[in-house]
Amino acid sequence: MILTDTHTHLYSEAFEEDRSEVIDRAIEAGISRFFLPAIDSAYIPSMLQLQKQYPENIFLMTGLHPTHVKEDFEKELDLVRQMLAEHQVYAIGETGIDLYWDKTFIREQKEAFARQIRLAKQHKLPIVIHCREAFDEIFEVLEAEGREGLFGIFHCFTGTYEQALRAISFNMKLGIGGVVTFKNGKLDTFLGKVDLEHIVLETDAPYLAPVPYRGKRNESLYLLNILGKLSEIYGKSKEEIAEITTGNSKDIFGI
């Protein structure tokens, strides 16, 4: 059984003490593909170092996280372009809009998101979308940029069934993580109506650990708990869901 964690911040400071052990125990459990989303340029050196250490397992993205968009976002986007020119990356992300923490830079967030969509299209790469309390704004930008050449993952999807269908209409897979195991997450009430061809698995480690680890540091090994919940929801074996969702990740990332 091969599993793919399509969204994990293994370079995070949260793994400073035991990063190799975290990665190794995930690999031993069959989670052998890790896709690392970018946050901003400060993390580029550690991302590149990690990819060098695990060249067969770790695949990088480049992008600017919406909570890190400030007045000088142009400089960060120049470094995103530099990453595209100098290194192998498999997606633009994570990018999007986050209105949970701060709405000060909503205009800049929208502009940075739109520009990264254009970069993804230009380089024929998937876009990995972060959305927090911003579904209307995300869909507004996606509509404005158009569906042609657009594909990717709606990371950490926590919306409604209707929002799921709308995300899929933009050629997005739904990134399903720990929230699906939460009693108040509500994803389990409708996810079974969404065909598995539209689903990929993720942890978003070190954030959003699934039950029974909720509130603790997340890690890629806990993808097994998410897999178990999807097995319950869809009434399919873990092996079948692993095969389908890893196949979907291959379709998205091209590897």
BELGI-V364250 format. One record per pair of residues at least 24 apart in sequence whose ideal C-beta (glycine too) atoms are under 10 Angstrom apart, sorted by sequence separation. I is the first residue (numbers start at 1). J is the second residue. If there is no record, write none. Layout:
BEGIN
I | J
I | J
END
This chain:
BEGIN
10 | 34
12 | 36
32 | 56
33 | 57
34 | 58
35 | 59
36 | 60
37 | 61
38 | 62
39 | 63
40 | 64
92 | 116
95 | 119
110 | 134
113 | 137
117 | 141
121 | 145
125 | 149
126 | 150
127 | 151
128 | 152
129 | 153
130 | 154
131 | 155
132 | 156
135 | 159
139 | 163
142 | 166
146 | 170
147 | 171
158 | 182
173 | 197
174 | 198
175 | 199
176 | 200
177 | 201
178 | 202
202 | 226
10 | 35
11 | 36
32 | 57
33 | 58
34 | 59
35 | 60
36 | 61
37 | 62
38 | 63
39 | 64
40 | 65
43 | 68
62 | 87
92 | 117
95 | 120
109 | 134
113 | 138
117 | 142
120 | 145
121 | 146
124 | 149
126 | 151
127 | 152
128 | 153
129 | 154
130 | 155
131 | 156
133 | 158
135 | 160
138 | 163
142 | 167
145 | 170
161 | 186
165 | 190
173 | 198
174 | 199
175 | 200
176 | 201
177 | 202
178 | 203
179 | 204
185 | 210
201 | 226
3 | 29
5 | 31
8 | 34
10 | 36
11 | 37
31 | 57
33 | 59
34 | 60
35 | 61
36 | 62
37 | 63
38 | 64
39 | 65
42 | 68
63 | 89
69 | 95
92 | 118
125 | 151
126 | 152
127 | 153
128 | 154
129 | 155
130 | 156
131 | 157
132 | 158
160 | 186
161 | 187
164 | 190
168 | 194
172 | 198
173 | 199
174 | 200
175 | 201
176 | 202
177 | 203
178 | 204
182 | 208
185 | 211
201 | 227
3 | 30
4 | 31
5 | 32
6 | 33
7 | 34
8 | 35
9 | 36
11 | 38
12 | 39
19 | 46
23 | 50
27 | 54
38 | 65
40 | 67
41 | 68
60 | 87
62 | 89
69 | 96
92 | 119
93 | 120
110 | 137
114 | 141
117 | 144
118 | 145
121 | 148
122 | 149
124 | 151
125 | 152
126 | 153
127 | 154
128 | 155
129 | 156
131 | 158
135 | 162
136 | 163
139 | 166
142 | 169
143 | 170
158 | 185
159 | 186
160 | 187
164 | 191
167 | 194
168 | 195
171 | 198
173 | 200
175 | 202
177 | 204
178 | 205
181 | 208
1 | 29
2 | 30
3 | 31
4 | 32
5 | 33
6 | 34
7 | 35
8 | 36
9 | 37
11 | 39
37 | 65
39 | 67
40 | 68
60 | 88
61 | 89
62 | 90
63 | 91
64 | 92
65 | 93
66 | 94
69 | 97
92 | 120
106 | 134
109 | 137
110 | 138
113 | 141
114 | 142
117 | 145
121 | 149
127 | 155
128 | 156
129 | 157
131 | 159
135 | 163
138 | 166
139 | 167
142 | 170
158 | 186
159 | 187
161 | 189
162 | 190
165 | 193
172 | 200
174 | 202
175 | 203
177 | 205
181 | 209
182 | 210
183 | 211
1 | 30
2 | 31
3 | 32
4 | 33
5 | 34
6 | 35
7 | 36
8 | 37
9 | 38
27 | 56
39 | 68
40 | 69
59 | 88
60 | 89
61 | 90
62 | 91
63 | 92
64 | 93
65 | 94
66 | 95
67 | 96
69 | 98
91 | 120
92 | 121
113 | 142
116 | 145
117 | 146
120 | 149
121 | 150
138 | 167
142 | 171
158 | 187
160 | 189
161 | 190
164 | 193
165 | 194
168 | 197
175 | 204
178 | 207
179 | 208
181 | 210
182 | 211
201 | 230
1 | 31
2 | 32
3 | 33
4 | 34
5 | 35
7 | 37
9 | 39
13 | 43
16 | 46
20 | 50
23 | 53
24 | 54
27 | 57
38 | 68
40 | 70
59 | 89
60 | 90
61 | 91
62 | 92
63 | 93
64 | 94
65 | 95
66 | 96
67 | 97
68 | 98
92 | 122
103 | 133
110 | 140
111 | 141
114 | 144
115 | 145
120 | 150
121 | 151
139 | 169
142 | 172
157 | 187
160 | 190
161 | 191
164 | 194
168 | 198
177 | 207
178 | 208
180 | 210
181 | 211
1 | 32
2 | 33
4 | 35
5 | 36
6 | 37
12 | 43
19 | 50
23 | 54
26 | 57
59 | 90
60 | 91
61 | 92
62 | 93
63 | 94
64 | 95
65 | 96
66 | 97
67 | 98
92 | 123
96 | 127
100 | 131
101 | 132
103 | 134
106 | 137
110 | 141
114 | 145
118 | 149
120 | 151
135 | 166
139 | 170
159 | 190
167 | 198
177 | 208
178 | 209
179 | 210
180 | 211
181 | 212
183 | 214
199 | 230
11 | 43
59 | 91
61 | 93
63 | 95
64 | 96
66 | 98
73 | 105
80 | 112
91 | 123
93 | 125
95 | 127
96 | 128
97 | 129
98 | 130
99 | 131
100 | 132
101 | 133
109 | 141
113 | 145
117 | 149
120 | 152
131 | 163
135 | 167
138 | 170
161 | 193
177 | 209
178 | 210
181 | 213
182 | 214
11 | 44
13 | 46
20 | 53
40 | 73
61 | 94
62 | 95
63 | 96
65 | 98
66 | 99
67 | 100
69 | 102
71 | 104
92 | 125
93 | 126
94 | 127
95 | 128
96 | 129
97 | 130
98 | 131
99 | 132
100 | 133
117 | 150
161 | 194
165 | 198
177 | 210
178 | 211
181 | 214
9 | 43
11 | 45
12 | 46
19 | 53
20 | 54
23 | 57
41 | 75
42 | 76
61 | 95
66 | 100
67 | 101
70 | 104
71 | 105
74 | 108
77 | 111
81 | 115
89 | 123
91 | 125
92 | 126
93 | 127
94 | 128
95 | 129
96 | 130
97 | 131
98 | 132
99 | 133
100 | 134
110 | 144
157 | 191
164 | 198
196 | 230
11 | 46
15 | 50
23 | 58
41 | 76
44 | 79
48 | 83
66 | 101
67 | 102
69 | 104
70 | 105
73 | 108
77 | 112
80 | 115
84 | 119
90 | 125
91 | 126
92 | 127
93 | 128
94 | 129
95 | 130
96 | 131
97 | 132
98 | 133
99 | 134
117 | 152
164 | 199
178 | 213
179 | 214
199 | 234
10 | 46
11 | 47
40 | 76
41 | 77
44 | 80
47 | 83
51 | 87
66 | 102
69 | 105
72 | 108
73 | 109
76 | 112
80 | 116
84 | 120
89 | 125
90 | 126
91 | 127
92 | 128
93 | 129
94 | 130
96 | 132
97 | 133
98 | 134
99 | 135
131 | 167
178 | 214
10 | 47
11 | 48
41 | 78
42 | 79
51 | 88
68 | 105
69 | 106
71 | 108
74 | 111
91 | 128
92 | 129
93 | 130
94 | 131
97 | 134
99 | 136
157 | 194
196 | 233
9 | 47
11 | 49
38 | 76
41 | 79
44 | 82
48 | 86
51 | 89
67 | 105
69 | 107
70 | 108
73 | 111
74 | 112
77 | 115
81 | 119
84 | 122
85 | 123
90 | 128
96 | 134
97 | 135
99 | 137
129 | 167
191 | 229
192 | 230
196 | 234
11 | 50
40 | 79
41 | 80
44 | 83
48 | 87
66 | 105
69 | 108
70 | 109
73 | 112
77 | 116
80 | 119
84 | 123
97 | 136
98 | 137
191 | 230
194 | 233
195 | 234
10 | 50
11 | 51
40 | 80
47 | 87
66 | 106
69 | 109
97 | 137
98 | 138
178 | 218
192 | 232
193 | 233
194 | 234
196 | 236
201 | 241
10 | 51
38 | 79
41 | 82
68 | 109
69 | 110
74 | 115
81 | 122
84 | 125
96 | 137
97 | 138
129 | 170
157 | 198
177 | 218
181 | 222
188 | 229
192 | 233
201 | 242
38 | 80
41 | 83
47 | 89
66 | 108
67 | 109
69 | 111
70 | 112
73 | 115
77 | 119
81 | 123
96 | 138
157 | 199
187 | 229
188 | 230
191 | 233
192 | 234
199 | 241
44 | 87
66 | 109
69 | 112
97 | 140
127 | 170
129 | 172
157 | 200
187 | 230
190 | 233
191 | 234
192 | 235
201 | 244
202 | 245
10 | 54
65 | 109
66 | 110
68 | 112
69 | 113
97 | 141
127 | 171
128 | 172
154 | 198
178 | 222
181 | 225
185 | 229
188 | 232
189 | 233
196 | 240
200 | 244
201 | 245
38 | 83
64 | 109
96 | 141
126 | 171
127 | 172
128 | 173
130 | 175
155 | 200
157 | 202
177 | 222
178 | 223
180 | 225
181 | 226
188 | 233
196 | 241
199 | 244
200 | 245
201 | 246
66 | 112
96 | 142
126 | 172
129 | 175
154 | 200
156 | 202
177 | 223
180 | 226
187 | 233
199 | 245
200 | 246
10 | 57
11 | 58
65 | 112
66 | 113
126 | 173
128 | 175
153 | 200
155 | 202
156 | 203
178 | 225
179 | 226
181 | 228
182 | 229
196 | 243
197 | 244
200 | 247
201 | 248
202 | 249
10 | 58
64 | 112
156 | 204
178 | 226
181 | 229
196 | 244
197 | 245
200 | 248
201 | 249
11 | 60
63 | 112
64 | 113
153 | 202
155 | 204
177 | 226
180 | 229
181 | 230
195 | 244
196 | 245
199 | 248
200 | 249
8 | 58
63 | 113
66 | 116
158 | 208
176 | 226
180 | 230
197 | 247
198 | 248
199 | 249
200 | 250
38 | 89
64 | 115
156 | 207
176 | 227
178 | 229
181 | 232
196 | 247
197 | 248
200 | 251
5 | 57
64 | 116
156 | 208
180 | 232
196 | 248
200 | 252
6 | 59
36 | 89
38 | 91
63 | 116
176 | 229
180 | 233
200 | 253
7 | 61
36 | 90
37 | 91
38 | 92
62 | 116
176 | 230
197 | 251
4 | 59
6 | 61
35 | 90
36 | 91
37 | 92
38 | 93
39 | 94
35 | 91
37 | 93
38 | 94
63 | 119
36 | 93
37 | 94
38 | 95
62 | 119
63 | 120
95 | 152
176 | 233
35 | 93
37 | 95
96 | 154
93 | 152
94 | 153
96 | 155
91 | 151
92 | 152
93 | 153
95 | 155
96 | 156
62 | 123
91 | 152
94 | 155
91 | 153
93 | 155
94 | 156
62 | 125
66 | 129
67 | 130
61 | 125
63 | 127
66 | 130
61 | 126
63 | 128
65 | 130
66 | 131
67 | 132
61 | 127
66 | 132
61 | 128
63 | 130
66 | 134
176 | 245
66 | 138
173 | 245
128 | 202
130 | 204
174 | 248
175 | 249
173 | 248
173 | 249
173 | 251
173 | 252
172 | 252
94 | 175
171 | 252
7 | 91
6 | 91
9 | 94
7 | 93
7 | 94
38 | 128
35 | 126
37 | 128
39 | 130
35 | 128
37 | 130
153 | 248
153 | 249
153 | 252
151 | 251
152 | 252
153 | 253
151 | 252
152 | 253
94 | 204
37 | 153
35 | 153
37 | 155
6 | 126
7 | 128
6 | 128
7 | 130
126 | 249
128 | 252
126 | 251
127 | 252
128 | 253
126 | 252
125 | 252
126 | 253
125 | 253
126 | 254
125 | 254
124 | 254
7 | 153
6 | 153
7 | 155
6 | 155
7 | 156
90 | 249
91 | 252
90 | 252
91 | 253
90 | 253
91 | 254
89 | 253
90 | 254
35 | 200
37 | 202
90 | 255
6 | 173
35 | 202
37 | 204
88 | 255
7 | 175
6 | 175
8 | 177
34 | 203
6 | 176
7 | 177
31 | 201
6 | 177
34 | 205
5 | 177
31 | 203
26 | 203
26 | 205
22 | 205
22 | 206
34 | 220
33 | 220
31 | 219
32 | 220
31 | 220
34 | 223
15 | 205
31 | 221
59 | 249
14 | 205
15 | 206
29 | 220
31 | 222
14 | 206
29 | 221
31 | 223
61 | 253
7 | 200
10 | 203
12 | 205
13 | 206
14 | 207
26 | 219
27 | 220
28 | 221
29 | 222
30 | 223
31 | 224
6 | 200
7 | 201
8 | 202
9 | 203
12 | 206
25 | 219
26 | 220
27 | 221
29 | 223
30 | 224
59 | 253
5 | 200
6 | 201
7 | 202
8 | 203
9 | 204
10 | 205
12 | 207
22 | 217
25 | 220
26 | 221
29 | 224
59 | 254
4 | 200
5 | 201
6 | 202
7 | 203
8 | 204
9 | 205
10 | 206
23 | 219
25 | 221
26 | 222
31 | 227
59 | 255
4 | 201
5 | 202
6 | 203
7 | 204
8 | 205
9 | 206
22 | 219
23 | 220
24 | 221
26 | 223
30 | 227
3 | 201
4 | 202
5 | 203
6 | 204
7 | 205
8 | 206
9 | 207
21 | 219
22 | 220
23 | 221
26 | 224
5 | 204
8 | 207
18 | 217
22 | 221
5 | 205
7 | 207
19 | 219
18 | 219
15 | 217
14 | 217
14 | 218
15 | 219
12 | 217
14 | 219
12 | 218
30 | 238
9 | 218
10 | 219
30 | 239
8 | 218
10 | 220
8 | 219
31 | 242
8 | 220
30 | 242
7 | 220
33 | 246
5 | 219
32 | 246
35 | 249
5 | 220
8 | 223
31 | 246
4 | 220
5 | 221
30 | 246
33 | 249
3 | 220
5 | 222
6 | 223
33 | 250
35 | 252
5 | 223
35 | 253
4 | 223
3 | 223
33 | 253
35 | 255
3 | 224
5 | 226
33 | 255
1 | 224
3 | 226
3 | 227
1 | 227
3 | 238
1 | 237
1 | 238
2 | 239
1 | 239
3 | 241
4 | 242
1 | 240
3 | 242
6 | 245
1 | 241
2 | 242
3 | 243
6 | 246
1 | 242
2 | 243
4 | 245
1 | 243
3 | 245
4 | 246
6 | 248
3 | 246
4 | 247
6 | 249
2 | 246
4 | 248
5 | 249
1 | 246
2 | 247
4 | 249
3 | 249
4 | 250
6 | 252
2 | 249
6 | 253
4 | 252
4 | 253
END
